[in-house]
Amino acid sequence: SLVLGKLVMPGLLACLQALVVLAMLKLLLPVPMPGGWQLVATLLVASLAFLAILLALVRLLGETGKAVALLLLITQISAAGGTLPVALTTDFHRAIHPFLPFTWVIRALRTAMFGAFEGAWAPAIGALALAGVVALALATLLGRWKRVPLDDYRPALDMD
């Protein structure tokens, strides 16, 4: 319940951001999309999965988890095949490619938006959802809480 309580507001914000991205795709880039509901589901699942991964990293590693999340983001951008084909990347990137959540986001988006991969959207969204569920389980079972007395509670950034 503590973990889910921590995720309610950020989860709502992540879903709102996903819907803003959807609105931009529909209004600014009027690309015909064969899987409209699949696109919506992909954006929402991706947002929530990455939120769960971030929460797990922070709960397991503390503040260091934020740095690890940033490194994971940078690695995923270059290894997931979103910016250039995976075949043109290094051996390391090709080796980790199938294990990165962003790989499955890209695959699910390409399937939903363009009908790529012979419409095999379910395996991609399933792998992404599994990554989110595993991260949520890790955050719940292995994470630690830092209790702050009410008198010591203040914003993380003090602007006095």
Disulfide bonds with the S-S distance in Angstrom:
none
